[in-house]
Every structure is written in C-alpha cells, then in structure tokens.
Amino acid sequence: MRAPVIAVDGTAGSGKSSVCRGVASARGLRYLDTGAMYRAVTWAVLEANADPHDADAVAAIADKVVLISGTDPAAPTIHVGDVDVTTAVRGDAVTAAVSAVSAVPAVRARLVAVQREVVDAARADAFGVVVEGRDITTVVLPDADLKLFVTADPAVRAARRAAQDAEREGEHPDVAVTEAQLRARDAKDSSRDMSPLAQAADAVVVDTSHVTLDESIAQVIALVDALAEPS
C-alpha cells in the first residue's frame, strides 16, 4: 500500500504524543505534532506583545509567521523563522494563551493548509506519517488510512502531566489544580465553533488509563501493521 497516514486526536495529557512518537519510531514514519504549531503561533503572538484574545491581531500575525516543523519522531522540533522555539512553546505563558489563539478561524485555516502540505510531502518522499492534534481525524485528514482517538481518565492524565512538569521544571504542581486545568482545556477545545475536539465516528479509541506506554504503542502498531495486510 501507499505510505500510510495515521491521524490521531485526543485529550490533553492522555499520552498521545508519546504513543505517536513511539509508533512512528518503530515503523519508520515521520511525525507531526500539530499542537506545537499552534503553540508556535501563540509564541509569535506573545513575542509581538499582541493580545491573544484580539482575533484580528492574531490573524495578522498567523498570516505572516513562518513555521518549520521537524518531523523526526526521535527529536521533533518547531521553528518560527530561524528561531528554535521547541522548548519555549511549552512554557506557562504559551500554555495559558494557546486555546484563545487556536480558536481564531484564520489561524486554524492557515495551519490546516500547512499541515496538509507536510503530509503530502511525506507521501511524496515515500514516508508514512503520524499526525497528532485535536482536529486531525475530523478536519485535517478525514481520509486518513487510520484514525485514532487517544484518551485516559482525567485523574490519570493529571497525575501524568504533573509528573512531567515536575521532571521538566523541578517543581511539584498540585495534581488537583492540574486536573482542573486539563478539564478546562478540553472544555474550551471541545466547545469552540471551528474545528472542535471530537471523536470521529470511525476512529479507534485507545484508552491509556490502565496500560503502560509500551502496551499502548504495541496496540497501535498492530493497527498500523494491519493496514498492509490483504483484505
């Protein structure tokens, strides 16, 4: 079959990125983190001292920003022009503003087009690609070869996210606060007017609540390998 396109949506903190990168690495696929692209635009908005809630200002910045996504699953990167913002886009300021920026229709329209270009390039080079985000199966790649929705219990997600933050920042955030933040992010993304977070009708649900990362990756690899089997 042609190089496979795997579209993955899911809730924040569900292990979606780790699963996607693990599958891509195991099967020699490229990997695109679309969330990093929205974070990069948000970073550009904040760098310009623009109000993330000013849709016109955000749209103007998104129209001009140059994004370069590194698609190596072992070391994915994101640049704004020639500035490597891979680490900066994970900061608190960007995290607090990204939902507002992502809700601007002009931002989503621009980035959806860019994301499809990355997928087309991966296919042209005979690579498959795993694309993760919040509207990939429903909007960006509705004809993907495999669609997944990765989720987990909110309490489990909060504990994982808090542990990640503690490892990265050396602090130990309150798990209850982290859970509230995750629920708020999911609510915003699920209720926005354009491209809300939703489970596609034909997506396979991958619940990571009570399994290890390796078990989740193995489950998805089996689904990917099944694509090449004769029907």
N, C-alpha and C positions, 0 to 999 in steps of 0.2 A: 504494500500500500504506500501511498504518498507519505511524506514526513508528517507525523501526527501533530495535531494541535489540541492541547489539553487546556480547557478553560476551567478555572477554579474560583468560586466565590466562597464567602463565609464570614463568620462573625469575628470581631476583634479578639485576639488572644486565644484563638482556638488551635493554634499550632499550624495554621495554614501555610505560612511562609516556610517553616521547617520541613513540612511534608512535601511541598512543591519543590524545594531545592534538593531534598533527598531523592525524590523521584527523577528529577532532571539529571542529577549527577549519575545516578545508577543506570540510566538509559541513554546517556549522551545527548540529552536535549538541551536546548537553550532555555533560559528562564527570564521572565519579565515580571517585575514587581510593579504593577501599575499604581499601587498606593504610594510608592516612592516618588512617582511622577507628580502626583497631586501634592505631596509634601514639598517637592522641589519648587513648584509654582507658588506654594504658600510661603516658602522661604524667600522667594524673589519678591513677593508682595511685602513681607515684613522688612526686607532689606531696603525697599523703596519707601519705607515709612508710610505705606498706604494702609487704609482701614480694611481689614479682611471682610467687613460687612458692607463695604461700598462696592456693589456689583459692577458698576461702570469702571471704576479704577482697577478692580481685579481683572476684569475682562481685557482692559487695555494692556496690562502687564502680561497676561497669559498669551495674548496675540503676538507679542514680540519675543518672549523668552525662548531661548534655545536650549532644549533638553537633549542630553545624550545618555542613554541607558546602557550600561554594561550588562550583557546577558549571560555571563559565565556564572553558573549556579554556585560554584565554589567561592566566588568573590564578586557578587553583584555590586554595581556602582551606579551612581547618578551624578551627573554634572549639570550645572547651569552655566552655559557657555564653557569657559575654560576653568571654572571653579568646581572642585570636587566637594559636593555637599552631602556625600553619603552618610557621614556621621551627624552633620549639622541638622539634617531634616528630622532626626529622631529626638531633638530637643523639646523641652516643655513648651516653648513659645509656639513652635510649629504645630505640635500636637494639639494645643488649645485652639488654634485657628484653622486647622485643615478642614474641618467639617463645613465651616462657613464658605471657604474658598471653593471646596469641591461642589457645593450646591449651586454655584454660578453656572448657568447653562452654557455660556461661551467657553468656560474652562473645560467643561465636560466634552463639548463638541470638538474643541481643538485636540484634546488629549485622546479621545476615541480615534480620531483620524491618525494620530501619531502611532498609537498602539497597533492599529491595523497595518500600518506600514512596517513596523518591526516584525510582525507575524509574516507578512508577505516576503520580507527579506529572508527570514529564517527558512521559509519553504523554498525560496529560490535557490538558496545555498544547500538544499537537501538536508537541512536540520529540522527536527521537530522542535516544538517549543511548548513550555508550560507557562501559562499566563494566569496570574492571580490578581484578584481585586475584589470589588464589591458589586460590579455590574457586568462581569465578563461573559457569563453564560446567557444573560438576558438581553444585553445590548451590544457589547463589543463584538462578541464572537458567537452569535446564536447558532451558527452552523459548525461549531467545533466538533472534532471527532469524538471527544469525550468531555462530558460536563460533570463537575463535582461541586458539592456544597459541603464545606468543612465547618463543623460546629462542635461545641462542647458545653457542658453545664456552666452557667455563669460563675459559680463559686470556684470551679476548677480553673476556668480561664483567668479569674482574678488572682488566684494563688500563683499561677504560672507567670503572669505578667509582673506581679510584684517581685517574684524571684529574679526575673530577667532584669528589672530595673535595679534591684539590689546589687546584682553582679556587675552591671554596667556602670552604675553611679556610686556604688559603695554605701548607699543608704537603704533603709528598710521601710518602704512605704506601708501604710495601713492597708491591709487586704480589703477591708470593708469599703474604704474610700476608692480603692482601685476598681472593685466590683461596680460601685455606683458610677464611676467614670465610664467603664465599658458599656454598661447598660444605657447610659446617656448617649454614647457614641452610636450604638446600634439603633437606638430610637431615632436619632437625627438622620442617620443614613437610610433607615427603612421608611421614613415618612417624607423625605424630600420629594419635590414634584418631578424632578428629572432624574431618570436612571436610579431609582431607589434600590437598596439592597433587598433582594428577593431570591427565593429558591426557585430555579427554573423547574418546570414540570418534569422534564426528562433528565434532571441532574441526579447523580448517585450521591446519597448522603453519606458522609464519612464523619462519624461521631468519635472524637478522640478523648472523650471524658475518662474512660477507664481502660485505655490501652496505652502501650508505650509508643514513643515516636517511631521506633523501628517497626512495630506492628502496623502502625498507620501507613507508613511508607510501603511496606510489603503488600498491604491491601490495595493500594493504588497502583503499584507496579503490576499486580496481577490483572487489573483492569486495562492498563496500557498494553500489556502483552497480548491480551485477548483481542485487541484491535487488529493484530496481524494474522489472527487465525482465520482460516477459510470459513465462511458462513454456510 
